[in-house]
Amino acid sequence: MATILHKQGSVVAVSHDMMMVRYDGKGVLFKKELLTRGYKHDDIVQFNARKATTVDIEVGDKLSQMANYELAWVGTELKFIKQGRMLVAEGAVINIPDDKAQYMFVDWKYTKNPPTLAKIPGYTKPLTTNVFVTRATVRPDVEKLTEMFKPGQRVKFVAREQAPNERGVCWRAALATDEYHDIAIDVPNAHGRQTYRVIPKAGVCPPAPLQQRPLAPPNPQVPSTSAWNIAPTPTPVTVQRPLRKPVTPQPVKSAFQAQKPPPIDGFDYFDSSKEACAARFRNFANTYRKNNPNCIFSQPCFEGALKIKYLNQIHEELTVMREGEVDV
């Protein structure tokens, strides 16, 4: 039976009686009898393992799904090396080697005390301190990394230390963003782990992408502006016109109907709780940004203006319902 000896991996999932470690892109299952101490997510361990059997795969199926790694090995020996670090840092894009722009590598160029290379006895592959960044960790969300980044551009990120992967990379980004945003640190969660989030940088707004519009075909009946002759402005002539009866202004018809809108995320339209108001605005903002991706109000730094637009819509809806005597 195939075995591997003295390898290092990072803990990616822990349950009450099992643990899974990532090694070379696969999962290594450790059963209860080897867990002689409490292990946490991101801990770096050294282990020996054997090839997993069908029974092993069935036993560790739920843990494998939770960690999102295919189970390939079962641990036979286990040794704790150290707890993986989490560092908030700044660097620059080295390259985006993926044709689909789904991952990239960044350095620690703007970090005051960047980490040094790890020394691993018996590890023969070349190691690097470059940070591996995937599209899923980038905020705000993008379809391709090239929509936000280019080589040499400044990047802010949270780097997670790991056992060297198949590329020899010892650091992987847990969160990344550009120079127009900041990374905020929240209070530790129930498991004692720090949580991070991206917020717009105060006083700075990313440039809005320009909407590409097709040029209208030239009209042969209209001369070009270069052929126009600019004549002097003629003297205005006063013309006496008969008086007309004053026109009574008609009320402007609203685009909304005099009926109560449906609930949003389970909250009634007239529910004034903080959670209900947040859910309604979130639904409005997501719909608006989806329908108007290139509008300046769809940019994260203009969320305040988008809230004003939302409040104006709510005011109009309530006015229509009040005039229609909708039962609340």
Buried (B, 14 or more C-beta within 10 A) or exposed (E): EEEBEEBBBBBBBBEEEBBBBBBBEBBBBBBEEBBEEEBEBBBBBBBBBBEBEEEBBEBBEEBBEBBEBEBBBBBBEBEBBEBBEBBBBBBBBBEBEBEEBBBBBBBBBBBEEBBEEBEBEEBEEEBBBBBBBBBEBBBBEBEEBEEBBEEEEBBBBBBBBBBBBEBBBBBBBBBBBBBBBBBEEEEEEEEEEEEBBBEBBEEEEBEBEEEEEEEEEEEEEEEEEEEEEEEEEEEEEEEEEEEEEEEEEEEEEEEBEBEBBEEBEEBBBEBEEEEBBEBBBEBBBEEBBEEEEEBEBBBBBBBEEBBEEBEEBBEEBBEBBEEEEBEE
